[in-house]
Amino acid sequence: MPRERTYQTEAIILRRRNWGEADRILTLFTPQRGKIRVRAVGVRKPASRKAGHLELFHRATVFLARGRDFDIVTQAETVESFSRLRDDLVRSAAASYAAELLDRLAPEELENQDAYRLIVQTLEALCTDGNIALALRCYDLKLLDSMGYRPELSLCTVGGEAIQAEDQFFSPARGGVVCPRCANRTEGRYPVSLTALKVLRHIQRSPLADAFRLRVRTATLDELEPVLQHYIQYLLESPLRSRKYFSEVSRMQGGGEV
C-alpha cells in the first residue's frame, strides 16, 4: 500500500546542517520511525516560524510531507526545550555526546521506542543538578542494551563461567568481561575493578530513574568511562568527536571528564 503523503511524529533534534541559502537538513530521532533525516525549508530566514521549534536537542512534534530525497518539515511545535542545556556549556556538551552516540549507533528508519524514551530521560536528567558523568554512563549502558549490544557482565566471555567477586577484565571484541584465568588468552582486554563492575551491573539491571540516583565515587566513574568507551569505539570503529569536546569543556569548567 502507498505510504501516507503527510504525517506527524514526536522527535528529538539530534543534528542539523545548513543546506542551500535558507534550509537545514535535520537528523531526528522519533519513537515510531527511529532515526530520520528531513529538510526544513526556509528555517534560516529571520521570519521563519519553525526555527525556534527546531533547535538542537528540542523535543518537538513535527509535521512532515513526503519528499523525493528528504521529507519536508511543514510545521513544528515544541514539546520540551531543555533550556538549561543552552545555558550551561558543560551540560550542552554532554547533550552533544548523547546525541552523537545515538546518531552513530542507530540505523536509519528502524523503530526503537526504548531508545527514544532513553534520550528523552537523559536530556531531562542533564537539566537537573544530578551527576553528569553518572547520567552519561547510565545512558551508555542502556543505549548499548537497546541497540542490541548489551555487554556481558555476569559470565566470562571466554570460559563461560560465572564471574567471581574479584577484579576482572573487559574485552571490547568479546563484548564483556573476561575472568583473570582467561585474560592471558584474550588480546585487547582492559582491567576493571570489582567495585566498577558492581556499579556497571547495578546500572544494567536497574530502571533508569533508579540508576540516575546512585551514589558513585568520582574515582569509580572515572574508571567506568574508558571501559565503556573502548567498547563503543570498537563497535563504531572510530572515536566520538563529542567525547573529546566534552572532556575539554569539563576540564575548563572544573567538571572533570566525560
N, C-alpha and C positions, 0 to 999 in steps of 0.2 A: 504494500500500500504506500502511496506517496506520503512523504513527511509533511507536517503542517507548515504553512508558509510563514507564520509568525508564532512566537512562543515567548513565555516569560520564565525566569528562573531566579532564585536567590543565588548570590555569588560573592566570593571574596576576590578582590582585585590583587593578583599576585605580582604582575609585571605590567609595564607599559613602555611603548617606544613610539617615537614620532613617526608619522607616515605622511608623506607629501607636505603640503603647505599648512594644513589645519587639522589633520586627522591624527588618530593614535590607534595602534594595534594593542589590544589588551589581552593579557592572559588571565582568564578567570578560572576559579575552581568552584564547581557547583555540586550540590548534593546528588542530583539525578544523572547529570551528564559528565561528571568528572571534570577534567581539565579541557577547556576550550579556548580558542583564540578568536577574537572578534574585532570588528573595526568600529571605532567611534568617530563618525563623520562630523567634522567641524568642531570637535570638542576643544581645540586650542584657540578658537576665536573668543575674544573678550565677552561677547554676548551669549556664549553657549550656556544653555540651561542645564545641560547634562554634566558639565565639567566638575562641579562641586560634589557630585554624587559618585564620581568615578576616580577618586583619589586612591593612591596606593593603600592597601590594607582595609579599605572600606568594605563593609558588608552591605550589599545593596540588592534590591530587587531590580532586575534588568529585563527590559522588553526588547526582543530581537526579531529581525526579519531575515529570512534566508537569503544568502548572497552567493555569488559564484565562487569566490575564493575565501571570503570571510563572511560570516553572518554580521549583520549591521545592527548596532545599538540604536534603537529608536527613542527609548526613554529609560530613565533610571531614577530610582528613589532610594535614599539612604535608609538602611535598617539600623546600622550601628557604625559610628565613625571612628571609634577607638582614638579619640582626640589626644589622649596622653602620649600616644606613640609619636605624634608630631611635635610634642612639646618637650620631649626628653630624648636626647641623641642616643643614649645607650639603649633605651627601650626600642627606639626606631631601628637601630642596627640589629637588635635581637629579632624584631619582626621581619627584617630583611632576610636574616638567616632562615627563619621558619618558612618564609615564602619560597626562597630559593630551593631549600631541601624538598619541599612538596612539589615544586615545579620539576625538579630533576628526577624525582622518584616516580611521579605519577605518569602513566601512559595517557595518550590522547583519548578523550571521549569514552572513558570507562567509568561507570557509576561506582562511587565509593562514599557512601554516606558516613561511614565511620571516620574516614579521613576528613570529611567536611566538618563534622562535629568537633574533631580534634583541633583543626586550625582555628575554629571559632573560639573554643575554650582556651586555647593557648594565647590568642590575642587578648582575650579578656583577662587572663592571668597576668600578662605583661603590662596591663594597665593598672594593676594593683601594686601594693607595696611588698609583694612577695619576693622570694629569692629568684632572680632572673636565671641564674645558672641552673638551679634545680628545675625551673619550668622548662628550660630547653632540653635538659637531659630526659625529663619525663616525655617531652614531645618526641625526641629522637626515638626512644624505645617504643612508644605507642604507634608512631608513624611507620617504623620498620615492621611492626606487627601487622598493621592494617594493609601494608603493601605486599605482604607475603614473605617478608624477610625476618621473621621473628628469630632472634638469636637463641640458641640452646644454652640455658644457664643451669640446668639441673643434672645433665648427663654428660660424661666425657664424650666429645665428638669423635674421638679416635677409638677408644676401647669400649664405649657404650655403658660403662658402669656409672652408678650414682656418684655424684660429686661429694667428697668428704669435707668436713669442717676444717679446712686448711687453705692456705694461699694456693691460687690456681694460675692458669694461663688462658689467654683468649686468642683464638685463631680466626682472623677475618676470612681466610679461604675456606675453612670448615664451618664457619657461621656460628661459632660458640666456644664454650670453654673446653680446655684440654687439661687433664689432671697432670700432676708432676711426674707420674710414672710414664706417661706417654709423650711428655714435652720434647724429649730428645729425638722423637720420630716426626716432629712437626716443625716445618720451617715457617718463618714469619709469625711466630706467636709472640704475644706480649704479656708480661706479668700482670696479674690482677689480684689484689689482696682479698682476704676473706671478708673484710668489712665492706669493701667496694662491691664485691659480688653479692653480699646480702642486700645492699641497697638496690642494686640492679634487679634482683629477683623480687624484692618488695614492690618496686615500681611496676614491674611487669605484670604482677598478679593483682594489683590494687586498682580500683576505679580512679580515674584521672584526678577527680577533685580531692580524693584522699592522698594521692601521691604528691600533689602540689603542696600539701600541708606537712609533709615530712620535715623533720629537723635533721639536717645532714651537715656535718662539719665541712668547712671550706676545703680542707686537705683531701677529704674523700671526694668531693665534687671535682676537684682538680684532677684526681686520678681517673674518674669516670670519663671525663671529656676525651682524652686521647684514645681510650679503649673503644668508645663508640665511633669516634671519627676515623680510626683506622678501618673499621668495618664499613662505614659509609663510603669512604674513599675507595675501598676495594670494590664495592658494588657499582659506584658511579664511574670508576676508572679515571677519576680526576678530582682534585680538591674543590671545595666550595669556596668561591671568591668571598662570599659574605662572612665566612668564618674568620678570615684574616682581618677584614674590616671591623667586625665586632670586637675582636681582641684588641685591636689598636685603639678603638674608641673607648673601650672599657679601661684600658691602662691609663689613657689620658684623663678619664673621669674618676680614676681610682676605684673602678668597679671590678677589677680582676679579669680573668679570661672567660671566653665563651664556655 
